[in-house]
Amino acid sequence: MATKFMKDFQAFISRGNVIDMAVGVIVGAAFSAIVNSMVKDVVNPLLGFIVGSQDFSHLFLVLSMPENYAGPMTYADLTKAGATVLGYGSFLTAVFHFLLLAFVVFCMIRVITKIRQHAEDLLKKEKAEEAAKAAAKPAAPPPTPEDIQLLREIRDLLKKES
């Protein structure tokens, strides 16, 4: 029973699509780190400079306040104290980061697609040039039939004797 299980597991693991999926997950994780770094370290600071802030979590609306609350009026402190707070700023930040991440991924995929298309076009052009060169070369003459070759040899021998 255990050996059949191991054989089935080995057959499952060695299928091509499982291995392809594993490679995709690993490459996806590495790609995610690149995209996150680009958003966090390049795009967000530029947007923070242009818009004034990268984080809108300071935007919230207090729906109900606990009685006798005299603490700081920050989102974190209010929620700890039990206030009902509508944190639309955090939602806007999450939506903004999602759109930014999607835009960066779109741009990167677009560049990669253009590079790949350019490489494929060069390869097609190269193959077309090779085909044109092959077509331009004159074809080798067909081999002379054996009987014609024999007759030519006889003729040449007769010429030598005369």
C-alpha positions in Angstrom: 0.0 0.0 0.0 2.7 2.5 1.0 4.8 1.6 -2.1 1.8 2.2 -4.4 1.3 5.6 -2.7 4.9 6.5 -3.2 4.8 5.5 -6.9 1.7 7.5 -7.4 3.3 10.5 -5.6 6.4 10.2 -7.8 4.4 10.0 -11.0 2.4 13.1 -9.9 5.6 15.1 -9.0 7.4 14.2 -12.2 4.6 15.4 -14.5 5.6 18.4 -16.5 2.8 20.7 -15.5 3.5 20.3 -11.7 7.2 21.2 -12.3 6.2 24.1 -14.5 3.8 25.3 -11.8 6.6 25.1 -9.2 9.0 27.1 -11.3 6.2 29.6 -11.9 5.6 30.0 -8.2 9.3 30.5 -7.5 9.8 33.0 -10.3 6.5 34.7 -9.3 7.8 35.2 -5.8 11.1 36.7 -7.0 9.2 38.9 -9.5 6.9 40.0 -6.7 9.9 41.2 -4.6 11.1 43.2 -7.6 7.8 44.8 -8.2 7.2 45.6 -4.5 10.6 47.2 -4.3 10.0 49.3 -7.4 6.7 50.5 -6.0 8.0 51.0 -2.5 11.4 52.5 -3.3 10.9 54.3 -6.6 7.3 55.1 -7.4 5.9 55.8 -3.9 8.5 58.4 -3.0 7.9 60.2 -6.3 4.1 60.1 -5.8 4.6 61.2 -2.2 6.5 64.2 -3.5 3.9 65.0 -6.1 0.7 64.3 -4.1 2.1 65.2 -0.7 1.6 61.8 1.0 2.1 58.1 0.3 -0.2 57.1 3.1 -3.8 58.3 3.6 -4.4 56.3 6.8 -4.7 59.5 8.8 -8.0 60.1 7.0 -10.9 58.7 9.0 -14.4 59.5 10.3 -15.4 58.9 13.9 -18.9 57.4 14.0 -19.1 56.9 17.7 -16.8 57.9 20.5 -16.4 56.2 23.9 -17.6 58.3 26.8 -15.0 60.3 28.6 -12.3 59.6 26.0 -9.6 62.2 26.3 -6.7 60.4 24.5 -5.1 61.3 21.2 -7.3 61.4 18.1 -5.4 59.0 15.9 -7.0 56.1 14.1 -5.0 53.5 16.1 -5.7 55.1 19.5 -9.4 55.5 18.8 -9.9 51.9 17.7 -8.0 50.7 20.8 -10.3 52.8 23.0 -13.3 51.1 21.4 -14.5 54.0 19.1 -16.3 53.1 15.9 -14.1 54.6 13.2 -14.6 54.5 9.5 -11.0 54.3 8.2 -11.6 55.3 4.6 -8.0 56.6 4.3 -6.5 53.1 4.9 -8.9 51.8 2.2 -7.9 54.5 -0.2 -4.2 53.7 0.5 -4.8 50.0 -0.2 -6.7 50.8 -3.4 -4.0 53.3 -4.4 -1.2 50.8 -3.8 -3.1 48.1 -5.7 -3.6 50.3 -8.7 0.0 51.4 -8.6 1.2 47.8 -8.4 -1.1 46.8 -11.2 0.2 49.7 -13.3 3.9 48.8 -12.7 3.2 45.1 -13.6 1.4 46.2 -16.7 4.3 48.4 -17.8 6.9 45.7 -17.1 4.9 43.1 -19.0 4.4 45.5 -21.9 8.2 46.2 -22.1 9.0 42.4 -21.9 6.4 41.7 -24.6 7.9 44.3 -26.9 11.4 43.0 -26.3 10.2 39.4 -27.0 8.4 40.6 -30.2 11.5 42.4 -31.4 13.6 39.3 -30.8 11.1 37.1 -32.7 11.0 39.6 -35.6 14.8 39.5 -35.8 14.7 35.7 -35.7 12.1 35.6 -38.5 14.1 38.1 -40.6 17.3 36.1 -40.1 15.5 32.9 -41.2 14.0 34.7 -44.2 17.5 35.9 -45.2 18.9 32.3 -44.8 16.1 31.0 -47.0 16.7 33.6 -49.6 20.4 32.8 -49.7 19.6 29.1 -50.0 17.2 29.8 -52.9 19.7 32.0 -54.6 22.4 29.3 -54.7 22.4 27.4 -58.0 21.3 23.9 -57.6 24.1 21.3 -58.2 23.8 19.6 -61.6 22.3 16.1 -61.4 24.8 13.3 -61.5 25.7 12.0 -64.9 24.0 8.6 -65.6 26.4 5.6 -65.5 25.9 4.6 -69.1 26.8 8.1 -70.3 29.9 8.1 -68.2 30.9 4.8 -69.6 30.4 6.0 -73.2 32.5 9.1 -72.5 35.4 6.9 -71.1 35.2 4.7 -74.3 35.3 7.9 -76.5 38.3 9.2 -74.6 40.2 5.9 -74.9 39.5 5.8 -78.7 40.8 9.3 -79.1 44.0 8.3 -77.3 44.5 5.3 -79.6 44.1 7.3 -82.8 
